[in-house]
Amino acid sequence: MSKKVLIVDDDEFYRTILSDIVTGGGHVVVGVAEDGAEGLKKVKSLDADLIIVDLVMPTKNGIEMIEELRDDGITTDVIVCTSIKGETIVERAHSLDIKAYISKPFKEEAVLEIINAL
């Protein structure tokens, strides 16, 4: 089933790569955002089934964004896609009910496998 995906990452390269992977896999990118603050606004105005979010971003980081989503009762599926590998931050992300954690750099097949499994 095709998913409507919002991509939140401050790196234009990864926004583009993820957009290409998502659309190439038969899904729809309903929006992109450069930081957590912009991502929150878009989540509230777009009908996304899935959010792919980086953790390290300016203005509002990925953890803060996910915390605010959950505090607002928004239960949209979230995949964290980041280069951070610290145990504490990964545990914190999982405590916010994320569906998956993808380490950068990643393989296209791995990203699509996770999206398709949701």
KEDRENDO-736445 format. One record per residue (C-alpha): residue number from 1; residue in one letter; y negated, x negated, z negated. Coordinates in pm, 1 decimal. Example, Ala and Ser with C-alpha at 12.3 -4.5 7.8 and 13.67 -1.06 7.14 Angstrom:
2
nuza num=1&residuo=A&yy=450.0&xx=-1230.0&zz=-780.0
nuza num=2&residuo=S&yy=106.0&xx=-1367.0&zz=-714.0
***
This chain:
118
nuza num=1&residuo=M&yy=0.0&xx=0.0&zz=0.0
nuza num=2&residuo=S&yy=-342.8&xx=-131.0&zz=94.3
nuza num=3&residuo=K&yy=-566.1&xx=-230.9&zz=-197.8
nuza num=4&residuo=K&yy=-945.8&xx=-218.1&zz=-220.0
nuza num=5&residuo=V&yy=-1051.9&xx=-554.5&zz=-361.7
nuza num=6&residuo=L&yy=-1372.5&xx=-686.4&zz=-518.6
nuza num=7&residuo=I&yy=-1403.0&xx=-1067.3&zz=-517.9
nuza num=8&residuo=V&yy=-1623.5&xx=-1233.1&zz=-782.8
nuza num=9&residuo=D&yy=-1671.4&xx=-1609.1&zz=-748.0
nuza num=10&residuo=D&yy=-1979.9&xx=-1830.8&zz=-745.9
nuza num=11&residuo=D&yy=-1829.1&xx=-2058.9&zz=-480.7
nuza num=12&residuo=E&yy=-1893.0&xx=-1931.2&zz=-127.7
nuza num=13&residuo=F&yy=-1593.7&xx=-2128.1&zz=2.2
nuza num=14&residuo=Y&yy=-1352.6&xx=-1944.0&zz=-229.1
nuza num=15&residuo=R&yy=-1518.7&xx=-1607.0&zz=-164.8
nuza num=16&residuo=T&yy=-1462.1&xx=-1660.9&zz=207.2
nuza num=17&residuo=I&yy=-1105.1&xx=-1790.5&zz=171.6
nuza num=18&residuo=L&yy=-1005.8&xx=-1506.9&zz=-62.5
nuza num=19&residuo=S&yy=-1169.6&xx=-1248.9&zz=166.2
nuza num=20&residuo=D&yy=-972.9&xx=-1385.6&zz=462.6
nuza num=21&residuo=I&yy=-646.8&xx=-1381.1&zz=263.9
nuza num=22&residuo=V&yy=-704.7&xx=-1027.0&zz=136.9
nuza num=23&residuo=T&yy=-793.0&xx=-882.5&zz=478.4
nuza num=24&residuo=G&yy=-522.7&xx=-1085.7&zz=653.6
nuza num=25&residuo=G&yy=-272.4&xx=-931.3&zz=412.3
nuza num=26&residuo=G&yy=-370.9&xx=-578.6&zz=513.5
nuza num=27&residuo=H&yy=-602.5&xx=-507.1&zz=221.8
nuza num=28&residuo=V&yy=-974.4&xx=-424.3&zz=221.1
nuza num=29&residuo=V&yy=-1254.3&xx=-627.0&zz=63.1
nuza num=30&residuo=V&yy=-1495.0&xx=-362.1&zz=-67.7
nuza num=31&residuo=G&yy=-1742.0&xx=-617.6&zz=-202.0
nuza num=32&residuo=V&yy=-1813.4&xx=-972.5&zz=-310.6
nuza num=33&residuo=A&yy=-2029.0&xx=-1101.0&zz=-595.4
nuza num=34&residuo=E&yy=-2160.6&xx=-1445.4&zz=-689.4
nuza num=35&residuo=D&yy=-2142.0&xx=-1408.0&zz=-1068.8
nuza num=36&residuo=G&yy=-2019.4&xx=-1180.0&zz=-1344.0
nuza num=37&residuo=A&yy=-2347.3&xx=-986.3&zz=-1374.5
nuza num=38&residuo=E&yy=-2345.8&xx=-897.6&zz=-1004.3
nuza num=39&residuo=G&yy=-1972.8&xx=-829.7&zz=-1027.8
nuza num=40&residuo=L&yy=-2026.4&xx=-575.6&zz=-1306.9
nuza num=41&residuo=K&yy=-2285.2&xx=-388.9&zz=-1101.2
nuza num=42&residuo=K&yy=-2052.7&xx=-377.8&zz=-802.1
nuza num=43&residuo=V&yy=-1752.2&xx=-265.2&zz=-1006.5
nuza num=44&residuo=K&yy=-1954.9&xx=31.1&zz=-1128.6
nuza num=45&residuo=S&yy=-2071.8&xx=125.5&zz=-777.3
nuza num=46&residuo=L&yy=-1759.4&xx=50.4&zz=-572.0
nuza num=47&residuo=D&yy=-1416.2&xx=206.6&zz=-579.1
nuza num=48&residuo=A&yy=-1206.0&xx=-109.4&zz=-618.4
nuza num=49&residuo=D&yy=-835.0&xx=-106.1&zz=-707.9
nuza num=50&residuo=L&yy=-838.9&xx=-476.1&zz=-791.0
nuza num=51&residuo=I&yy=-1087.9&xx=-742.0&zz=-897.8
nuza num=52&residuo=I&yy=-1027.1&xx=-1110.7&zz=-829.8
nuza num=53&residuo=V&yy=-1256.6&xx=-1308.7&zz=-1060.1
nuza num=54&residuo=D&yy=-1334.9&xx=-1672.5&zz=-1130.8
nuza num=55&residuo=L&yy=-1394.8&xx=-1771.1&zz=-1493.8
nuza num=56&residuo=V&yy=-1671.2&xx=-2031.8&zz=-1462.0
nuza num=57&residuo=M&yy=-1984.3&xx=-1878.0&zz=-1309.5
nuza num=58&residuo=P&yy=-2356.2&xx=-1873.5&zz=-1387.4
nuza num=59&residuo=T&yy=-2539.0&xx=-1581.9&zz=-1552.3
nuza num=60&residuo=K&yy=-2222.2&xx=-1411.7&zz=-1680.5
nuza num=61&residuo=N&yy=-1885.9&xx=-1585.7&zz=-1670.4
nuza num=62&residuo=G&yy=-1555.0&xx=-1421.5&zz=-1584.3
nuza num=63&residuo=I&yy=-1442.1&xx=-1374.2&zz=-1945.1
nuza num=64&residuo=E&yy=-1772.5&xx=-1204.1&zz=-2035.1
nuza num=65&residuo=M&yy=-1743.5&xx=-983.1&zz=-1729.1
nuza num=66&residuo=I&yy=-1387.2&xx=-877.0&zz=-1808.8
nuza num=67&residuo=E&yy=-1478.3&xx=-816.2&zz=-2175.5
nuza num=68&residuo=E&yy=-1763.9&xx=-589.4&zz=-2071.0
nuza num=69&residuo=L&yy=-1541.3&xx=-401.8&zz=-1825.7
nuza num=70&residuo=R&yy=-1282.7&xx=-337.0&zz=-2095.1
nuza num=71&residuo=D&yy=-1552.1&xx=-243.5&zz=-2352.5
nuza num=72&residuo=D&yy=-1682.3&xx=12.7&zz=-2101.0
nuza num=73&residuo=G&yy=-1332.5&xx=157.8&zz=-2061.1
nuza num=74&residuo=I&yy=-1286.3&xx=25.3&zz=-1707.1
nuza num=75&residuo=T&yy=-917.8&xx=-49.9&zz=-1656.6
nuza num=76&residuo=T&yy=-924.6&xx=-178.3&zz=-1298.3
nuza num=77&residuo=D&yy=-656.4&xx=-442.4&zz=-1238.7
nuza num=78&residuo=V&yy=-791.1&xx=-797.8&zz=-1267.7
nuza num=79&residuo=I&yy=-656.9&xx=-1124.4&zz=-1129.2
nuza num=80&residuo=V&yy=-818.5&xx=-1441.0&zz=-1263.2
nuza num=81&residuo=C&yy=-849.6&xx=-1713.8&zz=-1000.5
nuza num=82&residuo=T&yy=-989.0&xx=-2036.4&zz=-1143.9
nuza num=83&residuo=S&yy=-951.6&xx=-2411.8&zz=-1168.0
nuza num=84&residuo=I&yy=-963.6&xx=-2399.7&zz=-1549.7
nuza num=85&residuo=K&yy=-628.0&xx=-2482.1&zz=-1701.2
nuza num=86&residuo=G&yy=-713.9&xx=-2490.0&zz=-2071.5
nuza num=87&residuo=E&yy=-466.1&xx=-2300.5&zz=-2286.7
nuza num=88&residuo=T&yy=-732.9&xx=-2129.7&zz=-2497.8
nuza num=89&residuo=I&yy=-920.8&xx=-1981.3&zz=-2203.2
nuza num=90&residuo=V&yy=-598.8&xx=-1867.9&zz=-2036.1
nuza num=91&residuo=E&yy=-484.5&xx=-1698.8&zz=-2358.9
nuza num=92&residuo=R&yy=-825.5&xx=-1530.4&zz=-2391.2
nuza num=93&residuo=A&yy=-803.8&xx=-1400.0&zz=-2034.1
nuza num=94&residuo=H&yy=-453.4&xx=-1262.8&zz=-2092.6
nuza num=95&residuo=S&yy=-569.6&xx=-1087.6&zz=-2410.1
nuza num=96&residuo=L&yy=-806.5&xx=-886.5&zz=-2186.6
nuza num=97&residuo=D&yy=-515.8&xx=-734.2&zz=-1994.6
nuza num=98&residuo=I&yy=-540.3&xx=-934.3&zz=-1674.5
nuza num=99&residuo=K&yy=-254.3&xx=-883.9&zz=-1431.5
nuza num=100&residuo=A&yy=-220.2&xx=-1243.0&zz=-1310.6
nuza num=101&residuo=Y&yy=-365.4&xx=-1592.5&zz=-1329.3
nuza num=102&residuo=I&yy=-398.3&xx=-1799.9&zz=-1011.6
nuza num=103&residuo=S&yy=-487.8&xx=-2169.5&zz=-1032.2
nuza num=104&residuo=K&yy=-721.4&xx=-2321.5&zz=-773.6
nuza num=105&residuo=P&yy=-634.6&xx=-2461.9&zz=-533.0
nuza num=106&residuo=F&yy=-385.8&xx=-2192.7&zz=-434.8
nuza num=107&residuo=K&yy=-154.1&xx=-2104.4&zz=-148.5
nuza num=108&residuo=E&yy=-224.1&xx=-1794.9&zz=61.2
nuza num=109&residuo=E&yy=133.0&xx=-1671.3&zz=15.8
nuza num=110&residuo=A&yy=104.2&xx=-1687.7&zz=-364.4
nuza num=111&residuo=V&yy=-217.4&xx=-1484.8&zz=-366.7
nuza num=112&residuo=L&yy=-72.5&xx=-1216.1&zz=-139.6
nuza num=113&residuo=E&yy=252.1&xx=-1202.9&zz=-335.1
nuza num=114&residuo=I&yy=57.6&xx=-1124.3&zz=-653.0
nuza num=115&residuo=I&yy=-170.3&xx=-868.2&zz=-486.0
nuza num=116&residuo=N&yy=122.9&xx=-693.4&zz=-319.2
nuza num=117&residuo=A&yy=316.4&xx=-678.5&zz=-647.3
nuza num=118&residuo=L&yy=41.6&xx=-476.5&zz=-817.9
***
